[in-house]
Amino acid sequence: MSKASVVIPVSLLMTLGMVVLLVQSDRPRIPQPTAAGTAPTAGAAVEISLFCAASNRGVMEPIRERYERETGRRVAIQYGASQTLLSQLEVAGTADLFLPADDTFLKLARTAGLVSEELSVGTMRCGLVVPRGNPRGIGSVADLLRDDVKVVQANPDAAAVGRLTRDVLTKQGLWDALAAATDGYRTTVNDVANDVQVGAADAGIVYDVVLYGREQLEFVEAEELRGAVSKVGLGVTTSCQQPAAALHFARYITAEDRGLEEYRRQGFVVERGDVWADVPELSVYAGSMLRPAIEETITAFEQREGVRVARSYNGCGILVAQMKSGQHPDAYFACDVEFMKQVSELFGPATEVSQNELVILVPKGNPRQIAGLQDLTQQGLRVGIGHEKQCAMGWITQKTFAETGLTTKIMENVTVQTPTGDMLVNQLRTGSLDAAVAYLSNAAGSADFLDAVQIQGIPCSVATQPWAVLRASKHSHLAARLFGRIQSAESQEIFAAEGFRWQLSAGVESAREASEVPGSVQP
């Protein structure tokens, strides 16, 4: 193979495996929030709107009252059946937040392009409601078919509990009989409980949490409905003109020491939430090479969420040393899986996001005619590499050298070892080096000054970048939403433009699943 066949201009080399746009003004841009979407200034009058399932009214009202008292902001809430609210959102799109009684309605809203961010709240069980003392002795769905029992249900075409009941009982072949025995359908689950409470019905099907504070009523777990559980979450609507304000209230609702306290008190099974902060600060450690790929996305995330992200970019060896000394970020975006493994006990499951190729960078025109690692042994050649102990690039470089058996000869020509690839690029551009082993991404934007030589046939010359969230993070859900933004289509374009190969294929949905916080708190 001729030397010319492996020496490729940086711009062409990147184009072969990915798209690179070398003119800064042509780079993909992350959409920035408008003035209406930025965080409000202190003392500003803020009001957001929430479409909320009627089943959550009892818990949402005290949360709203406390929120308004603590923050001085206002929340306008419209309660109703989940399907009715979804239909209103589709037609008018007038709410900032949407909280249905079951996440199937959130999925429908997401499919229709009506919601963006989603935040989990907890779960509630479906079962029977009877008067206190259960005078009719009702213990199962079968008992509802008796002639002496008057039954009411929530409308399955409008209310989440009715839809869930129909779905679960249809699978068991019980729905048709129950539908025939039902004396009336009500608009919401609260209406069903009201009918039983005033004696207009002997029994109904409700969520357990609806009975909180209703001493005259009793909840009965029916075997036929044992698996009928609704997951509750809320979403920020795509029509929202003030996402920072909407997310402020959404974070309050799902905060461990604010909204979730009330949800737990009223009988919901809730997930572990983030700790409340008016303007939370998320700390992120990331390898230096990732800075151009994620910085713009993080800035846009800060503005949309109304939060601060403290980022520390450095060689991953240095970052690992800091973490081992007790400095623990909320999230870590490593240069390579090896440097995630070294602190794996601190973090949850890691997700591999991208790859970066190790190449030999040379001055434009390749004056020393370098075609591969063998040529780095030329007498008098000035070679720069990453520091093995300070960065993943240096560690991978040593592995690559060892694979060829050329470590000793190449190291004789190494005149500098740095913690980041950018330092090597700068020395190449000033003429201090004849060649440098660095990441392809380090050369992004330097096509006028550098060429890149591919390192062929050595798999270990490719680094894989994983993301993980600190197990003990107080803002793990916020970190998960940042990860979702990093996986967005706009972010993927930036990764490609900066010389990375994208690894994930499932998009934001995989981010949501991979970043879920394990465990829940029982009421």
C-alpha positions in Angstrom: 0.0 0.0 0.0 1.5 3.4 -1.0 1.8 6.1 1.6 -0.5 8.3 -0.3 -3.3 5.8 0.1 -3.4 6.2 3.9 -2.7 9.9 4.2 -6.0 11.7 4.0 -6.8 15.3 4.5 -8.7 15.8 7.8 -11.8 17.0 6.1 -11.9 14.0 3.7 -11.1 11.5 6.5 -14.0 12.7 8.6 -16.3 12.7 5.6 -15.6 9.0 5.0 -16.9 8.0 8.4 -19.0 10.9 9.4 -19.9 14.4 8.3 -17.8 17.3 9.3 -18.5 21.0 8.7 -15.3 23.0 9.2 -16.8 26.4 8.9 -18.1 27.4 12.4 -21.1 29.2 11.1 -22.3 26.1 9.3 -22.2 23.8 12.3 -25.5 22.3 13.5 -27.1 24.6 16.1 -29.1 23.6 19.1 -32.2 25.7 19.1 -32.0 28.3 21.9 -35.1 29.2 24.0 -36.9 32.4 23.1 -37.2 35.2 25.7 -40.5 33.6 26.8 -38.7 30.3 27.5 -36.0 31.7 29.7 -36.1 31.6 33.5 -38.1 34.4 35.0 -36.3 37.2 36.8 -36.7 37.5 40.6 -40.1 38.9 41.5 -41.5 38.5 38.0 -45.2 37.5 37.8 -45.3 34.0 36.5 -48.3 31.8 35.8 -48.3 28.5 34.1 -51.2 26.1 33.3 -51.6 22.4 34.0 -54.1 19.9 32.6 -54.4 17.4 35.5 -56.3 14.2 35.8 -59.2 14.4 38.3 -57.8 11.4 40.2 -54.8 13.6 41.2 -56.9 16.6 42.4 -56.7 15.7 46.1 -52.9 15.6 46.0 -52.3 18.4 43.5 -54.2 21.1 45.4 -52.0 21.1 48.5 -48.9 20.9 46.3 -50.1 23.9 44.3 -50.9 25.9 47.5 -47.5 25.2 49.0 -45.7 26.0 45.7 -47.5 29.3 45.3 -46.8 30.2 48.9 -43.1 29.4 48.7 -42.3 30.8 45.2 -44.8 33.5 44.6 -45.6 32.0 41.2 -49.1 31.0 40.1 -50.5 27.8 38.6 -53.8 27.5 36.9 -55.1 23.9 36.9 -57.9 22.4 34.9 -59.0 19.0 36.2 -60.8 16.4 34.1 -60.8 12.9 32.6 -57.4 12.0 31.0 -58.8 11.4 27.5 -60.8 14.6 27.6 -57.8 16.6 28.6 -55.7 15.0 25.9 -58.3 15.9 23.3 -58.3 19.5 24.5 -54.5 19.5 24.2 -54.7 18.3 20.7 -57.3 20.8 19.6 -56.2 23.9 21.5 -52.8 23.2 22.9 -53.3 25.7 25.7 -51.6 24.0 28.6 -47.9 24.2 29.7 -48.0 20.8 31.5 -50.1 17.6 31.1 -50.6 15.1 33.9 -52.9 12.3 33.0 -53.9 9.4 35.4 -52.0 6.8 33.3 -48.8 7.1 31.3 -50.5 5.5 28.3 -52.0 9.0 27.7 -48.5 10.5 27.9 -47.3 8.0 25.3 -50.2 9.0 23.0 -49.4 12.7 23.5 -45.7 12.0 22.7 -46.6 10.1 19.6 -48.8 13.0 18.5 -45.9 15.4 19.1 -47.7 17.1 22.0 -45.2 16.7 24.8 -41.4 16.9 25.1 -39.8 16.3 28.6 -41.5 13.7 30.8 -41.1 13.4 34.6 -42.3 10.3 36.5 -44.4 10.6 39.7 -45.5 7.2 41.0 -48.2 4.6 40.7 -51.8 4.0 41.9 -53.8 0.8 42.1 -57.2 0.0 40.6 -59.8 -1.7 42.8 -63.3 -1.6 44.2 -64.8 1.1 46.4 -67.6 0.3 48.8 -69.2 2.0 51.9 -67.2 1.6 55.1 -67.8 -1.8 56.6 -68.7 -3.3 53.2 -72.3 -4.0 53.9 -72.9 -6.0 50.7 -69.8 -8.2 51.4 -68.2 -7.4 48.0 -64.8 -8.9 47.5 -64.4 -9.5 43.7 -65.5 -8.3 40.3 -67.7 -11.3 40.2 -69.7 -9.9 43.1 -70.4 -6.8 41.1 -72.6 -9.0 38.8 -75.1 -9.8 41.5 -78.6 -8.5 41.1 -78.5 -6.8 44.6 -75.4 -4.7 43.8 -75.7 -1.3 42.0 -72.4 -0.6 40.2 -71.0 2.6 38.7 -67.8 3.0 36.7 -65.8 5.8 35.1 -66.3 6.2 31.3 -63.7 4.0 29.7 -63.6 6.3 26.7 -62.7 9.3 28.8 -61.2 8.3 32.1 -58.0 6.4 32.7 -59.4 4.1 35.4 -62.3 3.1 33.1 -59.9 2.4 30.2 -57.6 0.4 32.4 -60.5 -1.6 33.8 -61.8 -2.4 30.4 -58.3 -3.4 29.1 -57.6 -5.7 32.1 -61.0 -7.4 32.3 -61.2 -7.8 28.5 -58.1 -10.0 28.6 -59.8 -12.2 31.2 -63.1 -12.4 29.3 -65.0 -10.5 32.1 -65.6 -7.1 30.6 -68.8 -7.8 28.7 -70.5 -9.2 31.7 -69.4 -6.3 33.9 -70.4 -3.7 31.3 -73.9 -5.3 31.1 -74.2 -5.2 34.9 -73.0 -1.5 35.2 -75.8 0.8 36.2 -74.1 4.0 35.1 -70.9 5.6 33.8 -69.4 8.7 35.3 -67.1 11.3 33.7 -64.3 10.9 36.3 -63.1 8.5 39.0 -64.0 11.1 41.6 -67.6 11.0 40.5 -67.7 7.3 41.0 -66.4 7.7 44.6 -69.0 10.4 45.2 -71.8 8.2 44.1 -70.8 5.4 46.5 -70.3 7.9 49.3 -73.8 9.4 49.0 -75.4 6.0 48.6 -76.3 6.4 44.9 -74.3 3.1 44.2 -73.2 0.1 46.2 -69.8 -0.2 44.6 -67.6 1.2 41.9 -64.1 0.8 40.4 -61.6 3.5 41.4 -58.0 4.2 42.1 -57.0 3.5 45.8 -55.6 7.0 46.2 -59.0 8.7 45.4 -60.3 7.4 48.8 -57.7 9.4 50.8 -59.6 11.4 53.4 -62.9 9.7 52.7 -63.6 8.0 55.9 -67.0 6.8 54.8 -65.5 4.6 52.0 -63.4 1.5 51.9 -61.0 0.1 49.2 -61.3 -3.6 48.3 -58.5 -5.3 46.4 -60.2 -7.5 43.8 -58.2 -10.5 42.5 -59.3 -9.8 39.0 -57.8 -6.2 39.2 -54.6 -7.1 41.1 -52.4 -6.2 38.1 -54.3 -3.1 37.2 -51.8 -0.3 38.1 -51.5 3.1 36.5 -48.1 4.9 36.3 -48.5 8.6 36.8 -46.2 11.1 35.1 -46.3 14.6 33.7 -45.1 16.1 30.5 -44.1 19.6 29.3 -46.2 20.4 26.2 -44.6 21.3 22.9 -46.9 24.3 22.8 -45.5 25.7 26.0 -44.0 29.2 25.6 -42.3 29.3 29.0 -40.6 25.9 29.4 -38.3 27.1 32.2 -41.3 28.2 34.3 -43.2 25.0 33.5 -40.2 22.8 34.4 -39.7 24.7 37.6 -43.2 23.5 38.8 -42.7 20.1 37.3 -39.5 19.7 39.3 -41.4 20.8 42.4 -44.1 18.2 41.9 -41.5 15.5 41.5 -39.1 16.7 44.2 -38.4 14.2 47.0 -38.9 16.8 49.7 -41.8 18.7 48.1 -44.5 17.3 45.9 -43.6 13.6 46.4 -44.0 14.1 50.1 -47.7 14.8 49.5 -48.0 12.0 46.9 -46.5 9.5 49.4 -48.7 10.8 52.2 -51.8 10.2 50.2 -51.0 6.6 49.3 -49.2 6.8 46.0 -46.2 4.5 45.5 -43.6 7.0 44.4 -40.2 6.9 42.8 -37.2 8.4 44.5 -37.2 12.1 43.4 -34.6 14.8 43.1 -34.0 17.1 46.1 -35.8 20.4 45.6 -33.8 23.5 44.7 -35.1 26.7 43.2 -32.2 26.8 40.7 -30.5 23.4 41.0 -26.9 23.0 40.0 -25.9 19.8 38.2 -22.2 18.8 38.2 -20.8 17.0 35.1 -17.3 15.6 34.6 -16.4 15.0 30.9 -13.3 14.1 29.0 -11.8 17.2 27.3 -12.4 15.7 23.8 -16.1 15.8 24.5 -16.3 19.5 25.1 -17.0 20.6 21.5 -19.6 17.9 21.1 -21.7 18.6 24.2 -21.0 22.2 25.3 -23.7 23.8 23.1 -26.3 21.2 24.1 -25.6 21.8 27.8 -25.9 25.6 27.4 -29.3 25.2 25.7 -30.4 22.7 28.4 -29.5 25.2 31.1 -31.6 27.9 29.5 -34.6 25.7 28.8 -34.6 24.1 32.3 -33.7 27.3 34.2 -30.8 25.4 35.9 -27.0 25.6 36.2 -24.7 22.8 35.0 -21.1 23.0 36.4 -18.9 21.1 34.0 -15.4 20.1 34.4 -13.5 19.1 31.3 -10.1 17.4 31.7 -8.1 14.3 30.9 -10.1 11.3 32.2 -7.1 10.1 34.2 -7.2 13.4 36.1 -10.9 13.2 36.5 -10.8 9.7 37.9 -8.1 10.8 40.4 -10.4 13.6 41.5 -13.3 11.2 41.9 -11.2 8.7 43.9 -10.2 11.6 46.2 -13.8 12.2 47.0 -15.1 14.7 44.4 -18.2 13.1 43.0 -20.1 14.7 40.0 -23.8 14.0 39.3 -22.8 12.6 35.9 -19.7 11.4 34.2 -19.1 11.3 30.5 -15.8 9.3 30.0 -13.4 9.3 27.1 -13.3 5.5 27.2 -15.0 2.6 29.0 -11.7 1.8 30.8 -11.9 5.1 32.7 -15.6 4.5 33.6 -14.7 1.0 34.9 -12.2 2.6 37.3 -15.0 4.4 39.2 -17.9 2.1 38.3 -18.8 1.6 42.0 -19.8 5.2 42.2 -22.2 5.2 39.2 -25.2 3.5 37.9 -25.3 1.5 34.6 -23.2 3.2 31.9 -24.5 3.8 28.4 -22.1 3.8 25.5 -22.8 6.9 23.4 -20.2 7.4 20.8 -16.8 6.4 19.4 -13.7 8.4 18.6 -10.9 7.1 16.4 -7.2 7.4 17.2 -5.2 8.8 14.2 -1.8 10.2 13.5 -2.0 14.0 12.9 0.7 15.6 10.7 1.2 19.0 9.2 -0.6 19.8 5.9 1.0 17.9 3.1 2.6 15.3 5.4 6.2 16.5 4.8 7.8 13.6 6.7 5.7 11.1 4.6 4.2 9.3 7.6 2.0 6.4 6.5 1.6 4.5 9.8 2.9 3.8 13.3 6.1 2.3 11.9 7.1 5.7 10.5 6.9 7.2 13.9 10.3 5.5 14.6 12.1 7.8 12.0 15.3 9.2 13.4 14.9 12.7 14.8 11.1 12.8 14.5 9.3 14.8 17.1 6.2 12.9 18.3 3.5 14.0 20.7 1.1 11.7 22.5 -1.4 11.8 25.4 -0.2 11.1 28.9 -1.0 7.5 29.8 -1.9 8.3 33.4 -3.8 11.5 32.8 -6.1 10.8 29.8 -7.8 7.9 28.0 -6.1 9.0 24.8 -2.7 8.3 26.3 -3.8 5.0 27.7 -5.3 3.8 24.4 -2.2 5.1 22.6 0.1 2.9 24.7 -2.2 -0.1 24.1 -2.0 0.6 20.4 1.7 0.9 20.4 2.0 -2.4 22.4 -0.2 -4.1 19.8 2.3 -3.3 17.1 5.4 -4.2 19.2 6.8 -0.7 18.5 6.4 0.9 21.9 10.1 1.2 22.8 11.2 2.6 19.4 8.3 5.1 19.1 8.7 6.3 22.7 12.3 7.2 21.9 10.9 9.9 19.6 8.2 11.2 22.0 9.1 14.7 23.1 5.8 15.6 24.9 3.0 13.9 26.6 -0.1 16.0 27.4 -3.4 15.5 29.2 -5.5 16.5 26.2 -5.4 16.2 22.4 -6.0 19.9 21.9 -2.6 20.6 23.4 -1.0 18.3 20.8 -2.9 20.0 17.9 -1.6 23.4 19.1 2.0 22.2 19.1 1.6 20.8 15.6 0.3 24.1 14.4 3.2 26.0 15.9 5.7 23.6 14.4 6.9 22.1 17.7 5.9 18.6 16.6 6.3 16.6 13.4 3.5 14.2 14.3 1.0 13.5 17.1 -1.2 10.6 18.0 -4.6 12.0 18.9 -8.3 11.6 18.4 -9.8 12.4 15.0 -12.1 14.8 16.8 -9.1 16.9 18.0 -8.5 17.8 14.3 -12.0 19.1 13.7 -11.7 22.6 12.3 -8.0 22.2 11.4 -8.2 20.9 7.8 -6.3 23.9 6.5 -3.3 23.0 8.7 -3.4 19.2 9.3 -3.7 15.9 7.6 -4.7 12.7 9.3 -3.2 9.2 8.9 -5.5 6.3 9.7 -4.2 3.6 12.1 -5.4 0.5 10.3 -6.1 -3.0 11.6 -5.8 -2.2 15.3 -9.2 -2.3 17.0 -8.0 -1.0 20.3 -7.2 2.4 18.6 -10.9 3.2 18.8 -12.2 4.8 22.1 -15.8 4.4 23.2 -17.4 7.1 25.3 -19.9 6.0 28.1 -22.3 8.2 30.2 -23.4 7.3 33.7 -25.2 9.0 36.6 -23.9 9.1 40.2 -25.8 6.6 42.4 -25.9 9.0 45.2 -26.8 12.0 43.1 -29.5 14.4 44.5 -30.4 15.4 41.0 -30.4 12.1 39.1 -33.6 12.8 37.2 -32.3 16.2 36.1 -29.1 14.4 34.9 -31.3 11.9 33.0 -33.1 14.7 31.2 -29.7 16.2 30.2 -28.7 12.8 28.8 -31.9 12.8 26.8 -30.9 16.2 25.3 -27.4 14.8 24.5 -29.2 12.0 22.5 -31.3 14.4 20.5 -31.1 14.6 16.7 -29.5 18.0 16.9 -26.9 16.8 19.3 -26.1 13.8 17.2 -25.3 16.1 14.3 -22.8 18.0 16.4 -21.1 14.8 17.5 -20.7 13.8 13.8 -19.5 17.3 12.9 -16.8 17.0 15.6 -15.5 13.7 14.4 -17.4 11.2 16.5 -19.2 8.1 15.4 -22.6 7.8 17.1 -23.3 4.5 18.8 -26.8 4.7 20.1 -29.7 4.0 17.8 -32.8 4.1 20.0 -32.8 7.9 20.5 -34.3 9.7 23.5 -36.5 6.8 24.5 -33.4 4.7 25.3 -32.0 7.7 27.3 -35.2 7.7 29.4 -35.0 4.0 30.1 -31.2 3.9 30.6 -31.3 6.7 33.1 -34.2 5.6 35.2 -33.4 5.7 38.9 -33.8 2.2 40.5 -36.0 1.6 43.5 -39.2 3.2 44.8 -40.5 4.3 48.1 -43.5 2.5 49.5 -46.2 4.6 51.3 
